[in-house]
Amino acid sequence: MGKSQHLKIKDLIPELKRIAGDNYVLDDQADLLVYEYDGSIDRGNPVVVVLPDTTKEISQVLKLARSNSIPVVARGAGTGLSGGAIAEQGGIVLSMARMNQILEVNRSDRYAIVEPGVVNLDLSTHVASEGLYYAPDPSSQRACTIGGNIAENSGGPHCLAYGVTTNHVLGMEVVLADGTITWFGENERDGIGYDLRGITIGSEGTLAIVTKISVRLLRLPEHVKTMLMSFETIEDASAAVTGIIGAGMVPAALEMMDHFCIKAAEGAVGAGYPEGAGAVLLVELDGLLESVEEESEEIEAICREFSPLEIRVATDSLEREKLWSGRKGVLGALGRLAPNYYLVDGTIPRTKLVDVLKKINEISERSGYPIANLLHAGDGNLHPSILFDERKPGDVENILAIGAEILRICVDSGGVLSGEHGIGLEKQDQMPLMFSEEDMATMSLLKLAFETEDLLNPGKVFPTGAGCGDISQARAIARVGPGAYI
Amino acid sequence: MEEKHLIDGIQPNEGSIYPQDTNELSSALSDITEPGKVVVPIGGATRLQIGAKIPNYDYALDLSSMNHLLAHNSADLTCIVQSGITLHSLQNQLKEKEQFLAVDAAFPPTATIGGTLASNAPGHLRWQMAHMRDMVIGMQVVLPSGTVTKSGGPVVKNVSGYDMARLHVGGYGTLGVISEISFKLTPLPRQQGSFLVGFQSENDLQNFSEEVFDSYVMPLALTGINENLIKTLQIDVPQSQYLMVIRIGGRQMAFERQLNILNKMVDQYQNSHTDLLEQNASDPLWEKIRDFRGYGSNSSITGRVFSTPTRLRSLLRDIVNYFEEIGSTLAICIQPGFGTMEFFIDNLPTESKVRSTQVIDQIHNIARQNQSHINYEKLPADFKNGFNMWGQVNEGSLGIMRSLRDTYDPGKKLNRGRYLTDKEDN
């Protein structure tokens, strides 16, 4: 961010206040500190934060920004893990915190229209009395917003059977970079023309700013069964996962945690996980009572082939919630094991679980850094979390190198760089591991088709000109501010 | 020249090209450098009639030789295919491992996967299995310049870069030519069958479908057809105004439980009749319903409605009333829970005082009044002149769509003048 940009934006503050109101434009350094980070390793200082209340205000802000060539970054709850909401080039941050209304629930047609700042879990809570719910459930669902979920095409444990965010969004009102307000899709499940809705989801706020969202609601299932299977080794647990999927069963959720995660979760929430186990599987089935019971018997039979230490079934909703509380709270609980953790997000073919986890374990042993493995195992989405202490010289450099090595293993195994956190700043320089120059050039053209001036969340997703590997690490380290908590 | 390369009666000026793989496809496109030349990608040609009337074209790019299943990782429920493989061939190979691709477009022995995706072909499995675009996890596309690009990959969860495949599903080959696709697959249900209910009113059909939608029954497909279509397809059932066909599947006990729920629900409906067909007996019925677009003369009209379940209910009523008013009939195939409907108009009665163009205009009006969209998929060639087959898309979206078209195919080499972005070229 140049000095001239800073001064230019400062000059625009009266106009921004006229648009959003005096109380909703922040430019005091103390206020801005809150907006310089998200859940990732990155940092970036906006010059000003605007908290709009309406689509019209966003349109006016974008028109103003465009006429002054100022970058704009939309921000939800800031729980993202790839730096997508970081104002890397300064400019204006548009916080969606005030646009948090559930505008309509249509039970007959099973959709809801919400503003982007609605917290993910709040929607399911709101429609539960109608016997409905919103399926995508990121682990941060108590805090993350649906607008942010759209930017990153977020997943969650229950996306195994029900799909990720893009499978549950019918249409969206968006504001384009020039301030134009339009809808991509509406409330229908199908439509005419290019799927602008689909291409915008997961585009990390680089194509348009989403201001209203029509989401599919699902009927709450008749029956839910949650099982905890513990195994002596993570290899046994992985083989059980491969066996379940290979037998043609797709549970609602199929999660795995290794002994580090078990220890941390037990210490933090007392979820009832067996501390002596090498890994646990959390399996959830839902649907018709008969279907759930038949499938659970088959899954138990498959798991017994791998000598489980214990198979436990939640007997009521309280026990189910307890089992899930360990899984959903495990990342925070890792703080019990080390001052910091670096969470890696990659996806591999499910048949490669055993091989890849073995390689990650070898890296851990070789490097001396413990790696806690938390997996959406059913869809092959790994979250190895490297435990470290940022105060120790060299730790940040080392764990970033380990993260890059793990991602390379994922890609070499036929997998991808990110399953649900996005590329953002964190992995932009690793894109060449997966994509050719032609692939990335073709993707970059998409951005040009939406806006030619690159003002919406610039500097994200694509490499910045440097290669991957060491340079990427250097950039990441350079961005880490003092006292950064990863 | 192959007959299937005739589009609106027009054959390619320069001839047909049959690439065997992605490299040959890339070379074919990069070799066509002369400005203004038009290339039309063609799969099985089962949906080639869709789109504005083509003024002329130069090359038929026939992908039917790119017809291989490249990889089937059955333990991972994924596969990679070339775009020219037919649905029938693919499903047969997947079936060996008790899996299937949840896409069921018409004429599967001929329809290719690439054409099915590019033309966003309708299918009945969407009721539960979601849209076909949700089955695509990766795609390789050859740009008009011949450049080969890919997005996604052979894993079921991925947010690495833009999800470019989304643009090509329903893009009618106007941004690039699909060459390979990675899919996620679905295990075949252990047991399948179809529950048939005949109703004497459209109201009963709609009420029943809403009840099913609201119950714990999870149909694989749920489709209603009207009496006219029952007769056209020569379906042997007792006289009914509407027939609902509900395909259910699952394990034995779950299958039987769903049947019980349906039987209890249908008891409330007077004058209804029911039947249960085992899978082997119901497959031919589904094939008839699926392929109904093939019936009728060259002058027949087929349209596709996109709506919500509630709006579709009032739209159906308005269309039926309108056809009663003009003393004519149309065949209807409706997916009530999904909010889509297809209609099929054969020849209007010769004594009709209403011209076909007026009928089409009025159907458009009815759709607009019910906040729904219509895309005409089949029109007599002489109707196509100057007629917008694509229906209405809001101006903001259309602007971005045109920008995409200009960005990826500035010379409009692919399918020029046929897609909704190219209206000015019609």
Interface residues (C-beta under 8 A of the other chain):
Chain A: N106 S108 D109 R110 Y111 E152 N153 G155 C159 G163 V164 T166 N167 L176 T180 I181 T182 W183 F184 N187 E188 R189 D190 G191 I192 G193 Y194 D195 L196 G198 I199 I201 G202 S203 R219 P221 E222 T242 I245 G246 G248 M249 V250 G287 L288 L289 E290 S291 E293 E294 E295 T347 I348 P349 R350 T351 H376 D379 G380 N381 G414 G415 V416 L417 S418 G419 E420 H421 G422 I423 K427 M431 M434 F435 S436 E438 D439 M440 T442 M443 L445 L446 L448 A449 F450 V461
Chain B: N73 S74 A75 D76 L77 T78 E98 Q99 N120 P122 R126 A130 H131 R133 D134 L143 T147 V148 T149 K150 S151 G152 G153 P154 V155 V156 K157 N158 V159 S160 G161 Y162 D163 M164 R166 L167 V169 G170 G171 L175 P187 L188 E210 F213 D214 Y216 M218 G250 R251 Q252 M253 A254 E256 R257 Q258 F306 S307 T308 P309 T310 F338 G339 T340 S372 H373 N375 W390 G391 V393 N394 E395 G396 S397 L398 G399 I400 M401 S403 L404 D406 T407 Y408 L420 T421
